[in-house]
Structure formats: C-alpha cells, structure tokens
Amino acid sequence: MIANDWAGGGARKDAVRNRQRLLEAAGEIIRTSPEEATMPKIAKAAGLSTATAYRYYPTLGELLNHYLYSVLVQLRDFSHDCPATGLELYSRVIDEWIRLVHVYGRTMVQLRPRTGLLARLRAHDSVITASRDAWERPIRAVLRSERLADDTFEPAFFLHNLMFDAREILDLNDLGLSDDEIKRRMVSAFKGAIRGWANFR
C-alpha cells in the first residue's frame, strides 16, 4: 500500500482515504496508460470528483511527486526500523528496494524528473530527501567497510542512485537475471565505483 505520511495527524479519515485512492488510481493509470494521466481521469478512477482531487493536490505534478515520495517513504521507514547494522543492513535495504521496484517500478520509471539528483538534493526536493534518508545509514555502512571517508557519502549516494535505478533493475530482470544475481553484481559494481571515485587522481 502507498504510504501517505503527508496527511497530517489531525486529518479526517475521509481525507486520508481520498488521498490514498487518488495515489493508487494515479499509480495504476501511469503504469498502464501514462499518456492518459490527467487529473480528471485519475479522479474518476478514484471515484472522486475532479474538484475534490484538486482540493487535495492543486496540480497533477504535485500528485505524481507525492506518489514517488510515498514509495520512498516506505523504503525510508524500512531502513530506519531495520535492526541490522553494517553490511547486513545494506543487504536488507537492497532487498526491500528490489521488492518495491517489483511492486511500483513500472509506474516509477514513467515519473522520472528532468532535473538531476544532486541539484534536487540541494534544493531539498522531498522525494530525494526521502531517498537520502532511506539510504544514508546503509551506504555509510558500506563506506566504513571499504575504509572510505564520511565525506564520500554524497558521491556514493549519487552513484548508488544511478546504479540501482528502478529501470535498470527491471531491465536486468527482463534479461533473465534473478533478483539475487542483480543484487550481488550491482553491490560489487557499486563498491568498485565508489572506490574508483574516492581514489581518483
């Protein structure tokens, strides 16, 4: 289920339910017919009026951005709540990310923004901030295991985002690689990439 932690603690139950319905309808339409993703069509699929949909999300862009955010909130919450430490933490968060890609990935790849990760991170974009929050502890565990300095985190996050993009995971699945093989190969490649970045002269 799409996470909806933007609703606020005092929101009425029907408002929370209506936002949830809009997010789920948006996800289904984007996954199956992205060219038909308009606020009226999403509202109709959610069983709501267009006016009601606009009351919750003033623009289609806000609704779609919230969809991405809500998926990453699930990963962030898993990462924060995971009792594992070190490389085991990183391994478990990778597993959860691959699981989420199988659930939401076909929709997420339709919503890729035009602005790069680092620019969005510095602009405090909510989606990228949630992603950083999800990956910071696991990636720092990898940096410690590789004896790399803490200030390597930002390029490591950048490289990790490139390599573990939902599109790439789905492409590798389509080529016949299992989730476990994708994970092992990509983790090895990520470690090599961040070592190469850190040691570049």
C-alpha positions in Angstrom: 0.0 0.0 0.0 1.2 3.5 -0.9 2.4 5.3 2.2 0.7 8.6 3.0 2.5 10.5 5.7 1.7 13.9 4.3 -1.9 13.7 5.5 -1.1 15.1 9.0 -2.1 13.8 12.4 -5.4 15.7 12.6 -6.7 15.0 9.1 -10.1 13.5 8.9 -10.3 9.8 8.0 -12.2 10.5 4.7 -9.4 12.9 3.6 -6.8 10.3 4.3 -8.8 7.7 2.4 -9.5 10.0 -0.5 -5.8 10.9 -0.9 -5.0 7.2 -0.8 -7.5 6.5 -3.5 -6.0 9.2 -5.7 -2.5 7.9 -5.2 -3.5 4.3 -6.1 -5.5 5.5 -9.1 -2.6 7.6 -10.3 -0.2 4.7 -10.0 -2.5 2.3 -12.0 -3.1 4.8 -14.8 0.6 5.8 -15.1 1.6 2.1 -15.1 -0.9 1.1 -17.8 -1.6 4.2 -19.9 0.8 7.0 -18.9 -0.4 9.3 -21.8 -3.9 9.3 -20.1 -2.6 10.6 -16.7 -4.8 13.7 -16.3 -6.3 14.9 -13.1 -9.9 14.3 -14.3 -9.1 10.7 -15.4 -7.3 9.9 -12.1 -10.2 11.4 -10.1 -12.7 9.4 -12.0 -10.7 6.2 -11.4 -10.5 7.0 -7.7 -14.3 7.5 -7.6 -14.0 11.2 -6.8 -14.9 14.5 -8.5 -12.2 16.5 -10.2 -12.8 19.4 -7.9 -12.2 17.1 -4.9 -9.0 15.8 -6.4 -7.7 19.4 -7.0 -8.6 20.2 -3.4 -6.1 17.6 -2.2 -3.5 18.1 -4.9 -3.6 21.5 -6.6 -1.7 20.2 -9.6 -1.1 16.9 -11.4 2.6 17.4 -10.8 2.1 17.6 -7.0 0.0 14.4 -7.1 2.6 12.5 -9.1 5.5 13.8 -7.0 3.7 12.6 -3.9 3.3 9.2 -5.5 7.1 8.9 -5.8 7.6 10.3 -2.4 5.2 7.8 -0.8 7.0 4.9 -2.3 10.4 6.2 -0.9 8.8 6.7 2.5 8.2 3.0 2.6 11.9 2.4 2.0 12.9 5.1 4.4 10.7 3.6 7.2 12.1 0.1 6.5 15.7 1.4 6.6 15.1 3.3 9.9 13.3 0.4 11.6 15.7 -2.4 10.4 17.6 -3.7 13.4 20.5 -4.9 11.3 23.8 -3.0 11.2 26.8 -2.8 8.9 26.7 -4.6 5.6 23.8 -6.7 6.7 21.7 -3.5 7.0 22.8 -2.5 3.5 21.9 -6.0 2.2 18.4 -5.9 3.7 17.6 -2.4 2.4 18.7 -3.5 -1.1 16.3 -6.5 -0.8 13.5 -4.2 0.2 14.2 -1.7 -2.6 14.1 -4.6 -5.2 10.8 -5.7 -3.7 9.4 -2.2 -4.0 10.7 -1.9 -7.6 8.7 -5.1 -8.4 5.5 -3.5 -6.9 5.9 0.1 -8.1 8.8 0.2 -10.5 6.8 0.2 -13.8 5.0 3.3 -12.6 8.0 5.0 -11.1 10.0 4.8 -14.4 7.3 6.9 -16.1 7.8 9.7 -13.5 11.4 10.4 -13.8 12.1 14.1 -13.4 14.3 16.1 -15.8 16.5 17.6 -13.0 19.5 15.6 -11.8 19.7 14.0 -8.3 22.4 16.4 -6.9 20.5 19.5 -7.9 17.3 18.1 -6.4 19.1 17.1 -3.2 20.5 20.7 -2.8 17.0 22.1 -3.5 15.6 19.9 -0.7 13.3 18.1 -3.0 11.0 15.9 -0.8 11.5 12.8 -3.0 15.3 12.9 -3.0 15.4 13.8 0.7 13.3 10.7 1.5 15.6 8.6 -0.7 18.7 10.0 1.1 17.1 9.3 4.5 16.5 5.7 3.4 20.0 5.1 2.1 22.2 7.2 4.3 22.7 4.6 7.1 23.2 1.6 4.8 25.5 3.5 2.4 27.6 4.8 5.3 28.0 1.2 6.5 29.4 0.3 3.0 31.8 3.3 3.2 33.1 2.1 6.6 33.6 -1.4 5.3 35.6 0.0 2.4 37.6 2.3 4.8 36.4 5.4 2.9 35.9 8.8 4.5 32.5 10.0 5.6 32.7 12.9 3.1 32.4 10.4 0.3 28.7 9.9 1.1 27.3 12.4 -1.4 29.1 10.9 -4.4 28.3 7.4 -3.1 24.6 8.3 -2.9 24.8 9.7 -6.4 26.4 6.6 -7.8 24.1 4.3 -5.9 21.1 6.1 -7.3 22.4 5.7 -10.8 23.1 2.0 -10.5 20.1 1.0 -8.5 17.6 2.9 -10.6 14.3 1.1 -10.9 14.6 1.0 -14.7 17.9 -0.8 -14.6 16.7 -3.4 -12.1 13.7 -4.1 -14.3 15.8 -4.2 -17.4 18.2 -6.8 -15.8 15.2 -8.9 -14.8 14.0 -8.8 -18.4 17.4 -10.0 -19.5 16.9 -13.1 -17.3 18.9 -12.2 -14.2 17.4 -13.1 -10.8 16.9 -10.6 -8.1 19.8 -12.2 -6.1 22.2 -12.1 -9.1 21.3 -8.5 -9.7 21.9 -7.6 -6.1 25.3 -9.4 -6.0 26.6 -8.0 -9.2 25.3 -4.4 -8.5 26.7 -4.3 -5.0 30.1 -5.5 -6.2 30.0 -2.9 -9.0 28.9 -0.1 -6.6 31.8 -0.9 -4.2 34.2 -0.7 -7.2 32.7 2.5 -8.4 32.9 4.3 -5.1 36.5 3.1 -4.6 37.3 4.4 -8.0 35.7 7.8 -7.3 37.4 8.1 -3.9 40.9 7.2 -5.3 40.7 9.2 -8.5 43.8 11.4 -9.1 
